[in-house]
Amino acid sequence: MSGISLTNTLIFGKMKIRLILLALIVTSAVIGQTSPEPAEKVFNDAVAAAKKENKNVMIIFHASWCGWCKKLDASMADPACKEFFEKNFIVAHLDIMEQETKKNLENPGGIDMFNKYGAAGSGIPFFLIFDKKGTLKADSKIRPEGAGLEAKGQNIGCPASDEEVAEFIKILKKVTKVSDKDVTAITERFMKNRS
């Protein structure tokens, strides 16, 4: 075998090994992908955890493209108010309204749950708050004083304006024992969402 032929054989051999390795990596990545859990399972798991931990459930409807959804998550995870949310809520996300190329991210049944609780046309983020028994106690809509959850209202999404943050605090007071310190921290943090 000539030197050139041997070199070519070695080069092609290395390329074959690299291609096989690449194929294995891609295959394992595809096999490793899981479909999002159905909305009903996400909800039931959250309620079970809430019962166990004596907390409320906050279901947040969101999508990967939604900037306000990311702001809501970042605000709740901010060190200034993270402890309050962790102490009082089991937070679960349901992915809905994805772009066509990312429909695989959506939780099956998520849009049905969104619509079931009167959120159709509200936009995202949208949240629902349930007690540890799975009974709906609040959602992210501003309604006239004294109106029930069945009344139409305006979604506050990720609270940012004075009115939205005030409504968010009112919702939190309705479902938790929020301290004055927590009210101040949550108000200050969510007001930063205006910019």
TIRO-2110 file (N, C-alpha, C; in Angstrom, 1 decimal):
// TIRO-2110
0.9, -1.2, 0.0, N, 1, A
0.0, 0.0, 0.0, CA, 1, A
0.9, 1.2, 0.0, C, 1, A
0.6, 2.2, -0.9, N, 2, A
1.4, 3.4, -1.0, CA, 2, A
1.2, 4.3, 0.2, C, 2, A
2.0, 5.2, 0.5, N, 3, A
1.9, 6.2, 1.6, CA, 3, A
0.6, 7.0, 1.4, C, 3, A
0.3, 7.4, 0.2, N, 4, A
-0.9, 8.3, 0.0, CA, 4, A
-2.2, 7.5, 0.2, C, 4, A
-2.2, 6.2, -0.2, N, 5, A
-3.3, 5.4, 0.0, CA, 5, A
-3.6, 5.1, 1.5, C, 5, A
-2.5, 4.9, 2.2, N, 6, A
-2.6, 4.6, 3.6, CA, 6, A
-3.1, 5.9, 4.4, C, 6, A
-2.6, 7.0, 4.0, N, 7, A
-3.0, 8.3, 4.6, CA, 7, A
-4.5, 8.5, 4.3, C, 7, A
-4.9, 8.3, 3.1, N, 8, A
-6.4, 8.4, 2.7, CA, 8, A
-7.2, 7.5, 3.5, C, 8, A
-6.8, 6.2, 3.7, N, 9, A
-7.5, 5.3, 4.5, CA, 9, A
-7.7, 5.7, 5.9, C, 9, A
-6.6, 6.2, 6.5, N, 10, A
-6.6, 6.7, 7.9, CA, 10, A
-7.6, 7.9, 8.0, C, 10, A
-7.5, 8.9, 7.1, N, 11, A
-8.3, 10.1, 7.1, CA, 11, A
-9.8, 9.6, 7.0, C, 11, A
-10.1, 8.8, 6.0, N, 12, A
-11.5, 8.3, 5.9, CA, 12, A
-12.0, 7.5, 7.1, C, 12, A
-11.1, 6.8, 7.7, N, 13, A
-11.4, 6.0, 8.8, CA, 13, A
-11.8, 6.9, 10.0, C, 13, A
-11.0, 8.0, 10.2, N, 14, A
-11.3, 8.9, 11.3, CA, 14, A
-12.6, 9.7, 11.0, C, 14, A
-12.9, 10.0, 9.7, N, 15, A
-14.1, 10.7, 9.4, CA, 15, A
-15.3, 9.7, 9.7, C, 15, A
-15.2, 8.4, 9.3, N, 16, A
-16.3, 7.5, 9.6, CA, 16, A
-16.5, 7.4, 11.1, C, 16, A
-15.5, 7.4, 11.9, N, 17, A
-15.7, 7.3, 13.4, CA, 17, A
-16.4, 8.6, 13.9, C, 17, A
-15.9, 9.7, 13.4, N, 18, A
-16.6, 11.0, 13.8, CA, 18, A
-18.0, 11.0, 13.4, C, 18, A
-18.4, 10.6, 12.2, N, 19, A
-19.7, 10.5, 11.7, CA, 19, A
-20.6, 9.6, 12.6, C, 19, A
-20.0, 8.4, 12.9, N, 20, A
-20.7, 7.5, 13.8, CA, 20, A
-21.0, 8.1, 15.1, C, 20, A
-20.0, 8.7, 15.7, N, 21, A
-20.1, 9.4, 17.0, CA, 21, A
-21.2, 10.5, 16.9, C, 21, A
-21.2, 11.3, 15.9, N, 22, A
-22.1, 12.4, 15.7, CA, 22, A
-23.6, 11.8, 15.6, C, 22, A
-23.7, 10.7, 14.9, N, 23, A
-25.0, 10.1, 14.7, CA, 23, A
-25.5, 9.5, 16.1, C, 23, A
-24.6, 9.0, 16.9, N, 24, A
-25.0, 8.5, 18.2, CA, 24, A
-25.4, 9.6, 19.1, C, 24, A
-24.7, 10.7, 19.1, N, 25, A
-25.0, 11.9, 19.9, CA, 25, A
-26.4, 12.4, 19.5, C, 25, A
-26.6, 12.6, 18.2, N, 26, A
-27.9, 13.1, 17.7, CA, 26, A
-29.1, 12.1, 18.1, C, 26, A
-28.8, 10.8, 17.9, N, 27, A
-29.9, 9.9, 18.2, CA, 27, A
-30.2, 9.9, 19.7, C, 27, A
-29.2, 9.9, 20.6, N, 28, A
-29.4, 9.9, 22.0, CA, 28, A
-30.1, 11.2, 22.4, C, 28, A
-29.8, 12.3, 21.8, N, 29, A
-30.5, 13.6, 22.1, CA, 29, A
-32.0, 13.5, 21.7, C, 29, A
-32.3, 12.9, 20.6, N, 30, A
-33.7, 12.8, 20.1, CA, 30, A
-34.4, 11.8, 21.1, C, 30, A
-33.8, 10.7, 21.4, N, 31, A
-34.4, 9.7, 22.2, CA, 31, A
-34.6, 10.3, 23.6, C, 31, A
-33.7, 11.1, 24.1, N, 32, A
-33.8, 11.7, 25.4, CA, 32, A
-34.8, 12.8, 25.6, C, 32, A
-35.3, 13.3, 24.5, N, 33, A
-36.4, 14.3, 24.5, CA, 33, A
-37.7, 13.7, 25.0, C, 33, A
-38.3, 14.4, 25.9, N, 34, A
-39.6, 13.9, 26.4, CA, 34, A
-40.7, 15.0, 26.0, C, 34, A
-41.9, 14.5, 25.8, N, 35, A
-43.0, 15.4, 25.5, CA, 35, A
-43.4, 16.1, 26.8, C, 35, A
-43.9, 17.3, 26.8, N, 36, A
-44.3, 18.0, 28.0, CA, 36, A
-45.5, 17.2, 28.6, C, 36, A
-45.6, 17.2, 29.9, N, 37, A
-46.6, 16.5, 30.6, CA, 37, A
-48.0, 17.1, 30.3, C, 37, A
-49.0, 16.3, 30.3, N, 38, A
-50.4, 16.9, 30.1, CA, 38, A
-50.7, 17.8, 31.2, C, 38, A
-51.5, 18.8, 30.9, N, 39, A
-51.9, 19.9, 31.9, CA, 39, A
-52.6, 19.3, 33.1, C, 39, A
-53.4, 18.3, 32.9, N, 40, A
-54.1, 17.6, 34.0, CA, 40, A
-53.1, 17.0, 35.0, C, 40, A
-52.0, 16.4, 34.5, N, 41, A
-51.0, 15.8, 35.4, CA, 41, A
-50.2, 16.9, 36.1, C, 41, A
-49.9, 17.9, 35.4, N, 42, A
-49.1, 19.1, 36.0, CA, 42, A
-50.0, 19.6, 37.2, C, 42, A
-51.3, 19.8, 36.9, N, 43, A
-52.2, 20.4, 37.9, CA, 43, A
-52.3, 19.4, 39.1, C, 43, A
-52.6, 18.1, 38.8, N, 44, A
-52.8, 17.2, 39.9, CA, 44, A
-51.5, 17.0, 40.7, C, 44, A
-50.4, 17.0, 40.1, N, 45, A
-49.1, 16.9, 40.9, CA, 45, A
-48.9, 18.1, 41.8, C, 45, A
-49.2, 19.3, 41.2, N, 46, A
-49.1, 20.5, 42.0, CA, 46, A
-50.1, 20.5, 43.2, C, 46, A
-51.3, 20.1, 43.0, N, 47, A
-52.3, 20.0, 44.1, CA, 47, A
-51.8, 19.0, 45.2, C, 47, A
-51.3, 17.9, 44.7, N, 48, A
-50.7, 16.9, 45.7, CA, 48, A
-49.6, 17.5, 46.5, C, 48, A
-48.7, 18.2, 45.9, N, 49, A
-47.6, 18.8, 46.6, CA, 49, A
-48.1, 19.9, 47.5, C, 49, A
-49.1, 20.7, 47.1, N, 50, A
-49.7, 21.7, 47.9, CA, 50, A
-50.3, 21.2, 49.1, C, 50, A
-51.0, 20.0, 49.0, N, 51, A
-51.6, 19.4, 50.2, CA, 51, A
-50.5, 19.0, 51.2, C, 51, A
-49.5, 18.4, 50.6, N, 52, A
-48.4, 17.9, 51.5, CA, 52, A
-47.7, 19.0, 52.2, C, 52, A
-47.5, 20.1, 51.5, N, 53, A
-46.7, 21.3, 52.0, CA, 53, A
-47.6, 22.4, 52.6, C, 53, A
-48.9, 22.2, 52.6, N, 54, A
-49.9, 23.2, 53.1, CA, 54, A
-49.7, 24.6, 52.4, C, 54, A
-49.7, 24.5, 51.1, N, 55, A
-49.5, 25.7, 50.2, CA, 55, A
-50.7, 25.9, 49.3, C, 55, A
-50.7, 27.0, 48.5, N, 56, A
-51.6, 27.2, 47.4, CA, 56, A
-50.9, 26.8, 46.1, C, 56, A
-51.6, 26.6, 45.1, N, 57, A
-51.1, 26.3, 43.8, CA, 57, A
-51.2, 27.5, 42.9, C, 57, A
-50.1, 27.9, 42.2, N, 58, A
-50.2, 28.9, 41.2, CA, 58, A
-49.8, 28.3, 39.8, C, 58, A
-50.8, 28.2, 38.9, N, 59, A
-50.6, 27.7, 37.6, CA, 59, A
-50.3, 29.0, 36.7, C, 59, A
-49.2, 29.0, 36.1, N, 60, A
-48.9, 30.1, 35.2, CA, 60, A
-48.8, 29.6, 33.7, C, 60, A
-49.7, 30.2, 32.9, N, 61, A
-49.7, 29.9, 31.5, CA, 61, A
-48.7, 30.8, 30.8, C, 61, A
-47.8, 30.2, 30.0, N, 62, A
-46.7, 31.0, 29.4, CA, 62, A
-46.3, 30.4, 28.0, C, 62, A
-45.4, 31.0, 27.4, N, 63, A
-44.8, 30.5, 26.1, CA, 63, A
-43.3, 30.9, 26.0, C, 63, A
-42.6, 30.1, 25.3, N, 64, A
-41.1, 30.4, 25.2, CA, 64, A
-40.8, 31.8, 24.6, C, 64, A
-41.7, 32.3, 23.7, N, 65, A
-41.4, 33.6, 23.1, CA, 65, A
-41.9, 34.8, 23.9, C, 65, A
-42.6, 34.6, 25.0, N, 66, A
-43.2, 35.6, 25.8, CA, 66, A
-42.3, 36.3, 26.7, C, 66, A
-41.9, 37.5, 26.4, N, 67, A
-41.0, 38.3, 27.2, CA, 67, A
-41.6, 38.7, 28.6, C, 67, A
-42.9, 39.0, 28.6, N, 68, A
-43.6, 39.3, 29.9, CA, 68, A
-43.7, 38.1, 30.8, C, 68, A
-43.8, 36.9, 30.2, N, 69, A
-43.8, 35.6, 31.0, CA, 69, A
-42.4, 35.5, 31.7, C, 69, A
-41.4, 35.8, 31.0, N, 70, A
-40.0, 35.7, 31.6, CA, 70, A
-39.8, 36.8, 32.7, C, 70, A
-40.4, 37.9, 32.5, N, 71, A
-40.4, 39.0, 33.5, CA, 71, A
-41.1, 38.5, 34.8, C, 71, A
-42.3, 37.9, 34.6, N, 72, A
-43.0, 37.4, 35.8, CA, 72, A
-42.2, 36.4, 36.5, C, 72, A
-41.6, 35.4, 35.8, N, 73, A
-40.8, 34.4, 36.5, CA, 73, A
-39.6, 35.0, 37.2, C, 73, A
-38.9, 36.0, 36.5, N, 74, A
-37.8, 36.6, 37.1, CA, 74, A
-38.2, 37.4, 38.3, C, 74, A
-39.3, 38.1, 38.3, N, 75, A
-39.8, 38.9, 39.4, CA, 75, A
-40.0, 38.0, 40.6, C, 75, A
-40.7, 36.9, 40.4, N, 76, A
-41.0, 36.0, 41.5, CA, 76, A
-39.8, 35.3, 42.0, C, 76, A
-38.8, 35.1, 41.2, N, 77, A
-37.5, 34.5, 41.7, CA, 77, A
-36.5, 35.5, 42.2, C, 77, A
-36.8, 36.7, 42.2, N, 78, A
-35.9, 37.8, 42.7, CA, 78, A
-35.7, 37.5, 44.2, C, 78, A
-34.5, 37.6, 44.7, N, 79, A
-34.2, 37.4, 46.1, CA, 79, A
-35.1, 38.2, 47.0, C, 79, A
-35.6, 39.4, 46.6, N, 80, A
-36.4, 40.3, 47.4, CA, 80, A
-37.8, 39.6, 47.8, C, 80, A
-38.3, 38.8, 46.9, N, 81, A
-39.6, 38.2, 47.2, CA, 81, A
-39.7, 36.7, 46.9, C, 81, A
-38.6, 36.0, 46.5, N, 82, A
-38.5, 34.6, 46.3, CA, 82, A
-39.1, 33.8, 47.5, C, 82, A
-38.6, 34.1, 48.6, N, 83, A
-39.0, 33.4, 49.8, CA, 83, A
-40.5, 33.4, 50.0, C, 83, A
-41.1, 34.5, 49.8, N, 84, A
-42.6, 34.6, 50.0, CA, 84, A
-43.3, 33.6, 49.0, C, 84, A
-42.9, 33.6, 47.8, N, 85, A
-43.6, 32.8, 46.8, CA, 85, A
-43.3, 31.3, 47.1, C, 85, A
-42.1, 31.0, 47.5, N, 86, A
-41.7, 29.6, 47.8, CA, 86, A
-42.5, 29.1, 49.0, C, 86, A
-42.7, 30.0, 50.0, N, 87, A
-43.3, 29.6, 51.2, CA, 87, A
-44.8, 29.4, 51.0, C, 87, A
-45.4, 30.1, 50.1, N, 88, A
-46.9, 30.1, 50.0, CA, 88, A
-47.4, 29.4, 48.8, C, 88, A
-46.6, 29.1, 47.8, N, 89, A
-47.1, 28.5, 46.5, CA, 89, A
-46.3, 27.3, 46.0, C, 89, A
-47.0, 26.4, 45.4, N, 90, A
-46.4, 25.4, 44.5, CA, 90, A
-46.7, 26.1, 43.1, C, 90, A
-45.6, 26.5, 42.4, N, 91, A
-45.8, 27.2, 41.2, CA, 91, A
-45.5, 26.1, 40.0, C, 91, A
-46.5, 26.1, 39.1, N, 92, A
-46.4, 25.2, 38.0, CA, 92, A
-46.7, 26.0, 36.7, C, 92, A
-46.0, 25.7, 35.6, N, 93, A
-46.1, 26.3, 34.4, CA, 93, A
-46.8, 25.4, 33.3, C, 93, A
-47.7, 26.0, 32.6, N, 94, A
-48.3, 25.3, 31.4, CA, 94, A
-47.9, 26.1, 30.2, C, 94, A
-47.3, 25.5, 29.2, N, 95, A
-46.9, 26.1, 28.0, CA, 95, A
-48.0, 26.1, 27.0, C, 95, A
-48.4, 27.2, 26.5, N, 96, A
-49.5, 27.3, 25.5, CA, 96, A
-49.1, 28.4, 24.4, C, 96, A
-49.9, 28.5, 23.4, N, 97, A
-49.7, 29.5, 22.4, CA, 97, A
-48.3, 29.6, 21.7, C, 97, A
-47.7, 28.5, 21.6, N, 98, A
-46.4, 28.5, 20.9, CA, 98, A
-46.5, 28.8, 19.4, C, 98, A
-45.4, 29.3, 18.9, N, 99, A
-45.3, 29.4, 17.4, CA, 99, A
-45.3, 28.0, 16.8, C, 99, A
-45.7, 28.0, 15.5, N, 100, A
-45.8, 26.7, 14.8, CA, 100, A
-44.6, 25.8, 15.0, C, 100, A
-43.4, 26.4, 14.9, N, 101, A
-42.1, 25.6, 15.0, CA, 101, A
-41.8, 25.1, 16.4, C, 101, A
-42.6, 25.5, 17.4, N, 102, A
-42.3, 25.1, 18.8, CA, 102, A
-43.6, 24.5, 19.5, C, 102, A
-44.5, 24.1, 18.7, N, 103, A
-45.8, 23.5, 19.2, CA, 103, A
-45.4, 22.3, 20.1, C, 103, A
-44.3, 21.7, 19.9, N, 104, A
-43.9, 20.5, 20.7, CA, 104, A
-43.6, 20.8, 22.1, C, 104, A
-43.5, 22.1, 22.4, N, 105, A
-43.3, 22.6, 23.8, CA, 105, A
-44.6, 22.7, 24.6, C, 105, A
-45.7, 22.7, 24.0, N, 106, A
-47.0, 22.9, 24.6, CA, 106, A
-47.4, 21.7, 25.5, C, 106, A
-47.9, 22.0, 26.6, N, 107, A
-48.5, 20.9, 27.5, CA, 107, A
-49.8, 20.5, 26.8, C, 107, A
-50.0, 19.2, 26.5, N, 108, A
-51.3, 18.8, 26.0, CA, 108, A
-52.4, 19.1, 27.0, C, 108, A
-53.5, 19.7, 26.5, N, 109, A
-54.6, 20.1, 27.4, CA, 109, A
-54.4, 21.5, 28.0, C, 109, A
-53.3, 22.1, 27.8, N, 110, A
-53.0, 23.4, 28.5, CA, 110, A
-53.9, 24.5, 28.0, C, 110, A
-54.2, 24.6, 26.7, N, 111, A
-55.0, 25.6, 26.2, CA, 111, A
-56.5, 25.3, 26.6, C, 111, A
-56.8, 24.1, 26.7, N, 112, A
-58.2, 23.7, 27.2, CA, 112, A
-58.4, 24.2, 28.6, C, 112, A
-57.4, 24.0, 29.5, N, 113, A
-57.5, 24.5, 30.9, CA, 113, A
-57.6, 26.0, 30.9, C, 113, A
-56.7, 26.7, 30.1, N, 114, A
-56.7, 28.1, 29.9, CA, 114, A
-58.1, 28.6, 29.6, C, 114, A
-58.7, 28.0, 28.6, N, 115, A
-60.1, 28.4, 28.2, CA, 115, A
-61.2, 28.1, 29.2, C, 115, A
-61.0, 26.9, 29.9, N, 116, A
-62.0, 26.5, 30.9, CA, 116, A
-62.2, 27.5, 32.0, C, 116, A
-61.1, 28.2, 32.3, N, 117, A
-61.2, 29.1, 33.4, CA, 117, A
-61.3, 30.6, 32.9, C, 117, A
-61.9, 30.7, 31.7, N, 118, A
-62.3, 32.0, 31.3, CA, 118, A
-61.1, 32.9, 30.8, C, 118, A
-60.0, 32.3, 30.5, N, 119, A
-58.8, 33.1, 30.1, CA, 119, A
-58.7, 33.4, 28.6, C, 119, A
-59.6, 32.8, 27.8, N, 120, A
-59.5, 33.0, 26.3, CA, 120, A
-59.5, 34.5, 26.0, C, 120, A
-58.6, 34.9, 25.2, N, 121, A
-58.5, 36.3, 24.8, CA, 121, A
-57.8, 37.2, 25.8, C, 121, A
-57.3, 36.6, 26.9, N, 122, A
-56.6, 37.4, 27.9, CA, 122, A
-55.2, 37.6, 27.6, C, 122, A
-54.6, 36.8, 26.8, N, 123, A
-53.1, 36.9, 26.6, CA, 123, A
-52.4, 36.2, 27.7, C, 123, A
-51.0, 36.2, 27.6, N, 124, A
-50.2, 35.6, 28.6, CA, 124, A
-49.1, 36.5, 29.0, C, 124, A
-48.5, 36.4, 30.1, N, 125, A
-48.8, 35.3, 31.1, CA, 125, A
-50.2, 35.5, 31.7, C, 125, A
-50.7, 34.4, 32.2, N, 126, A
-52.0, 34.4, 32.9, CA, 126, A
-51.9, 33.4, 34.0, C, 126, A
-52.3, 33.7, 35.2, N, 127, A
-52.2, 32.8, 36.3, CA, 127, A
-53.5, 32.5, 36.9, C, 127, A
-53.6, 31.3, 37.5, N, 128, A
-54.7, 30.8, 38.3, CA, 128, A
-54.2, 30.4, 39.7, C, 128, A
-54.9, 30.7, 40.7, N, 129, A
-54.5, 30.3, 42.1, CA, 129, A
-55.5, 29.4, 42.7, C, 129, A
-55.1, 28.2, 43.1, N, 130, A
-56.0, 27.2, 43.7, CA, 130, A
-55.5, 27.0, 45.1, C, 130, A
-56.5, 26.6, 46.0, N, 131, A
-56.1, 26.2, 47.3, CA, 131, A
-55.5, 24.7, 47.2, C, 131, A
-55.1, 24.2, 48.4, N, 132, A
-54.5, 22.9, 48.4, CA, 132, A
-55.5, 21.8, 48.1, C, 132, A
-56.8, 22.1, 48.0, N, 133, A
-57.8, 21.1, 47.6, CA, 133, A
-58.1, 21.2, 46.1, C, 133, A
-57.5, 22.1, 45.4, N, 134, A
-57.7, 22.3, 44.0, CA, 134, A
-58.9, 23.1, 43.6, C, 134, A
-59.3, 24.0, 44.6, N, 135, A
-60.5, 24.9, 44.3, CA, 135, A
-59.9, 26.2, 43.9, C, 135, A
-60.4, 26.7, 42.8, N, 136, A
-60.0, 28.0, 42.3, CA, 136, A
-60.3, 29.1, 43.3, C, 136, A
-59.3, 29.9, 43.6, N, 137, A
-59.5, 31.0, 44.6, CA, 137, A
-59.3, 32.4, 43.9, C, 137, A
-58.5, 32.5, 42.9, N, 138, A
-58.2, 33.8, 42.2, CA, 138, A
-57.5, 33.5, 40.9, C, 138, A
-57.5, 34.6, 40.1, N, 139, A
-56.8, 34.5, 38.8, CA, 139, A
-56.2, 35.9, 38.5, C, 139, A
-55.6, 36.1, 37.4, N, 140, A
-54.9, 37.3, 37.1, CA, 140, A
-55.7, 38.4, 36.5, C, 140, A
-57.0, 38.5, 36.7, N, 141, A
-57.9, 39.5, 36.1, CA, 141, A
-58.2, 40.6, 37.1, C, 141, A
-58.2, 41.8, 36.6, N, 142, A
-58.8, 42.9, 37.4, CA, 142, A
-60.3, 43.0, 37.1, C, 142, A
-61.1, 43.0, 38.2, N, 143, A
-62.5, 43.0, 38.1, CA, 143, A
-63.0, 44.2, 38.9, C, 143, A
-64.3, 44.6, 38.7, N, 144, A
-64.9, 45.6, 39.6, CA, 144, A
-65.0, 45.0, 41.0, C, 144, A
-64.9, 45.9, 42.0, N, 145, A
-64.9, 45.5, 43.4, CA, 145, A
-66.2, 44.7, 43.7, C, 145, A
-66.0, 43.5, 44.3, N, 146, A
-67.2, 42.7, 44.7, CA, 146, A
-67.6, 41.7, 43.6, C, 146, A
-67.0, 41.8, 42.4, N, 147, A
-67.4, 40.9, 41.3, CA, 147, A
-66.7, 39.5, 41.5, C, 147, A
-67.4, 38.4, 41.2, N, 148, A
-66.8, 37.1, 41.3, CA, 148, A
-65.9, 36.7, 40.2, C, 148, A
-65.3, 35.5, 40.3, N, 149, A
-64.4, 35.0, 39.3, CA, 149, A
-65.1, 34.8, 37.9, C, 149, A
-66.4, 34.7, 37.9, N, 150, A
-67.1, 34.4, 36.7, CA, 150, A
-67.2, 35.7, 35.8, C, 150, A
-67.0, 36.9, 36.5, N, 151, A
-67.2, 38.2, 35.8, CA, 151, A
-66.0, 38.4, 34.9, C, 151, A
-66.2, 39.1, 33.8, N, 152, A
-65.1, 39.4, 32.9, CA, 152, A
-64.2, 40.4, 33.6, C, 152, A
-63.0, 40.4, 33.1, N, 153, A
-62.0, 41.3, 33.7, CA, 153, A
-60.8, 41.4, 32.7, C, 153, A
-59.9, 42.3, 33.1, N, 154, A
-58.7, 42.6, 32.3, CA, 154, A
-57.5, 41.8, 33.0, C, 154, A
-56.8, 41.1, 32.2, N, 155, A
-55.6, 40.3, 32.6, CA, 155, A
-54.5, 41.3, 33.0, C, 155, A
-53.9, 41.1, 34.2, N, 156, A
-52.8, 41.9, 34.6, CA, 156, A
-51.5, 41.3, 34.1, C, 156, A
-51.5, 40.1, 33.6, N, 157, A
-50.3, 39.5, 33.1, CA, 157, A
-49.1, 39.5, 34.1, C, 157, A
-48.0, 40.1, 33.7, N, 158, A
-47.0, 40.4, 34.7, CA, 158, A
-47.2, 41.8, 35.2, C, 158, A
-47.6, 41.9, 36.5, N, 159, A
-47.9, 43.2, 37.0, CA, 159, A
-46.7, 44.2, 36.8, C, 159, A
-47.0, 45.4, 36.3, N, 160, A
-46.0, 46.4, 36.1, CA, 160, A
-46.5, 47.8, 36.5, C, 160, A
-47.8, 48.1, 36.1, N, 161, A
-48.3, 49.5, 36.3, CA, 161, A
-48.8, 49.5, 37.8, C, 161, A
-49.1, 50.7, 38.3, N, 162, A
-49.5, 50.9, 39.6, CA, 162, A
-50.8, 50.1, 39.9, C, 162, A
-51.7, 50.2, 38.9, N, 163, A
-53.0, 49.4, 39.1, CA, 163, A
-52.8, 47.9, 39.1, C, 163, A
-51.9, 47.4, 38.2, N, 164, A
-51.7, 46.0, 38.1, CA, 164, A
-51.0, 45.5, 39.4, C, 164, A
-50.0, 46.2, 39.9, N, 165, A
-49.3, 45.7, 41.1, CA, 165, A
-50.2, 45.8, 42.3, C, 165, A
-51.1, 46.8, 42.4, N, 166, A
-52.0, 47.0, 43.5, CA, 166, A
-53.0, 45.8, 43.4, C, 166, A
-53.5, 45.4, 42.3, N, 167, A
-54.4, 44.3, 42.1, CA, 167, A
-53.7, 43.0, 42.5, C, 167, A
-52.4, 42.8, 42.1, N, 168, A
-51.6, 41.6, 42.4, CA, 168, A
-51.5, 41.5, 43.9, C, 168, A
-51.2, 42.6, 44.6, N, 169, A
-51.1, 42.6, 46.1, CA, 169, A
-52.5, 42.2, 46.7, C, 169, A
-53.5, 42.7, 46.1, N, 170, A
-54.9, 42.4, 46.6, CA, 170, A
-55.2, 40.9, 46.5, C, 170, A
-54.8, 40.3, 45.4, N, 171, A
-54.9, 38.9, 45.1, CA, 171, A
-54.1, 38.1, 46.1, C, 171, A
-52.9, 38.5, 46.3, N, 172, A
-52.0, 37.8, 47.3, CA, 172, A
-52.6, 37.9, 48.7, C, 172, A
-53.1, 39.0, 49.1, N, 173, A
-53.7, 39.2, 50.4, CA, 173, A
-55.0, 38.3, 50.6, C, 173, A
-55.7, 38.1, 49.5, N, 174, A
-56.9, 37.2, 49.5, CA, 174, A
-56.5, 35.8, 49.8, C, 174, A
-55.4, 35.3, 49.3, N, 175, A
-55.0, 33.9, 49.3, CA, 175, A
-53.9, 33.5, 50.3, C, 175, A
-53.2, 34.5, 50.8, N, 176, A
-52.1, 34.2, 51.8, CA, 176, A
-52.1, 35.2, 52.9, C, 176, A
-51.2, 35.0, 53.9, N, 177, A
-51.0, 36.0, 54.9, CA, 177, A
-49.7, 36.7, 54.6, C, 177, A
-49.9, 37.7, 53.8, N, 178, A
-48.7, 38.5, 53.3, CA, 178, A
-48.4, 39.6, 54.3, C, 178, A
-47.2, 39.7, 54.7, N, 179, A
-46.8, 40.7, 55.7, CA, 179, A
-46.6, 42.1, 55.0, C, 179, A
-46.5, 43.1, 55.8, N, 180, A
-46.3, 44.5, 55.2, CA, 180, A
-44.9, 44.5, 54.5, C, 180, A
-43.9, 43.8, 55.1, N, 181, A
-42.6, 43.7, 54.6, CA, 181, A
-42.6, 43.1, 53.2, C, 181, A
-43.4, 42.0, 53.1, N, 182, A
-43.5, 41.3, 51.8, CA, 182, A
-44.2, 42.2, 50.8, C, 182, A
-45.3, 42.9, 51.2, N, 183, A
-46.0, 43.8, 50.3, CA, 183, A
-45.1, 44.8, 49.7, C, 183, A
-44.2, 45.4, 50.6, N, 184, A
-43.3, 46.4, 50.1, CA, 184, A
-42.3, 45.8, 49.1, C, 184, A
-41.7, 44.6, 49.5, N, 185, A
-40.7, 44.0, 48.6, CA, 185, A
-41.3, 43.6, 47.3, C, 185, A
-42.5, 43.0, 47.3, N, 186, A
-43.2, 42.6, 46.0, CA, 186, A
-43.5, 43.8, 45.2, C, 186, A
-44.1, 44.8, 45.8, N, 187, A
-44.4, 46.1, 45.1, CA, 187, A
-43.2, 46.7, 44.4, C, 187, A
-42.2, 46.9, 45.2, N, 188, A
-40.9, 47.5, 44.6, CA, 188, A
-40.4, 46.6, 43.5, C, 188, A
-40.4, 45.3, 43.6, N, 189, A
-39.8, 44.5, 42.6, CA, 189, A
-40.6, 44.5, 41.3, C, 189, A
-42.0, 44.4, 41.5, N, 190, A
-42.8, 44.3, 40.3, CA, 190, A
-42.9, 45.7, 39.6, C, 190, A
-42.7, 46.8, 40.3, N, 191, A
-42.7, 48.1, 39.7, CA, 191, A
-41.6, 48.2, 38.7, C, 191, A
-40.5, 47.5, 39.0, N, 192, A
-39.3, 47.5, 38.1, CA, 192, A
-39.6, 47.0, 36.7, C, 192, A
-40.7, 46.2, 36.6, N, 193, A
-41.1, 45.7, 35.3, CA, 193, A
-41.6, 46.7, 34.3, C, 193, A
-41.8, 47.9, 34.7, N, 194, A
-42.2, 49.0, 33.8, CA, 194, A
-41.1, 49.4, 32.8, C, 194, A
-39.9, 49.2, 33.2, N, 195, A
-38.8, 49.6, 32.3, CA, 195, A
-38.4, 48.6, 31.3, C, 195, A
END
